[in-house]
Amino acid sequence: MKKQRLKDLLWVLIFLAGCLFSIRAEEPARQGPVWPLSAVARGRGETPKGGEAGTVEEAVSASAETGTTLLAPGTRSPYKIVERSDWSRYDNGRYVGHVYREVRASILPGLTRLPASGPDTLWYRGNFFVLEETLRDMRQSAQAVDAVIPVSFGITGKGEFTIEEDQGFPSLRGFPAFPQEPVKTGAQWRAPGRRAVDPLNEGQPVVVPMTVEYEYQGIELYRDIPVHRIFAKYASRYQQSGPGFNQVQGAHEVDILIRVSDGIPLLMRDLLDETYTWSDGSKVRFRGFTLTFGEGIVPLDRNSLSVAIEKTLKSEPAAAGPVPSSGGTGDPAMGAAGIDVVEVDEGLRLTLRDARFYPDSDEFLPAERPRLDLIAQVLRQISGRTFLVEGHTAAVGYPSGEMELSLKRAKRMVDELVGRGIAPERFIYKGWGGTKPLGDNANEAGRAKNRRVEITILE
């Protein structure tokens, strides 16, 4: 039995070693869009259909006539990703702890183009949510948001990027890239790409070039779904004299799984070991892995959902309790029960206006319970969406305290809704203090309008 286990282990080691060989071919490559966007990957001559192939054999048979597969970028499908990083951090050679990072994004086909863009440029828009860095895995909990970053970018037919107000997202550009011709299992190619990095989250991303070596490894099953497997690797070797770090060195090995039926990238697993050096000689090393999960999405039917929410709000007047009298409630545009429903870029937003808390506290007054019940009733009817909860305060001259209080109030709203039957992992939350006023802080009516909690149903 022990000999058999040793033999099995030996075969595993041989297999792993085979995955690490050097790829030398340099065929011309077509640039993939960017990780958040779909890529068509299908048998040569096959027309993608709805649904998923049931077996690997069925997927392989789609390209049986030629034995090749065409990997081609470029669809206009809405897409969302969740990127989770699990790294060990070393400062100047000393292990200082474990780092968990998470980024979420929803990317939609853009509705506008820049005047200077060409006719073959596809435009996309969306939002990246950078979650609070933690020292433990928080996937089953509501998570605080460090930054909300709106993005708008275009990709030409050649894979060239145009990004408005580049803030480092999307971070991968021209990766993955695909060869011009159909490929067989074992095919290898090389292509350039770029990556925006900001190792200490200082808000100063640096775009680092990279040359990536790829190998097509064929079709397999991932969670009972036929997928194309692509292996990629690249080295990080870059020096600069600008702000932030001066040098980065390291290596990445990436497994990419692309759904056969429609070309959506389902998973990217990046094993990395990377060291950043600053001008004073200090070094920070990250070693671990980043998992990126992809999924196609159906765009939010905002009109229908808005009508349904308004109907629910108006159908429960008794449950809603008295509407707050401050903050301009005579405005006919204000929603029922003191809850406004408006369309925003991120999705559909519910605003609990003039949110009533105990003074300088995150505890709701008892009179707010009916409105909290009503909001929970609305959200329980919505499946498959993430909710962004944002707290706001009046600005009365204490910015740091206001920011802290707004975050606590956003978290309290999450806790109240979780207590009413909504799963905690569906929430992310952020506090803005008094930085986004709706009214004049010089008078009570304006301050009441600024004291609010917003819940956005995200795309």
Secondary structure by P-SEA (a helix, b strand, c coil): caaaaaaaaaaaaaaaaaaaccccccccccccccccbbbbbccccccccccccccaaaaaaccccccbbbbbbbbcccbbbbbbbbbbbbccccccbbbbbbbbbcccccccccccccccbbbbbbbbbbccccccccccccccccbbbbbbbcccccbbbbbcccccccccccccccccccccccccccccbbbbbbcccccbbbbbbbbbbbbbbbbbbcccbbbbbbbbbbbbbbcccccccccccbbbbbbbbbbcccccccbbbbbbbbbbbccccbbbbbbcbbbbbbbbbcccaaaaaaaaaaaaaaacccccccccccccccccccccccbbbbbccccbbbbbcccccccccccccccaaaaaaaaaaaaaacccbbbbbbbbbcccccaaaaaaaaaaaaaaaaaaaaaacccccccccccccccccccccccaaaaaaacbbbbbbcc
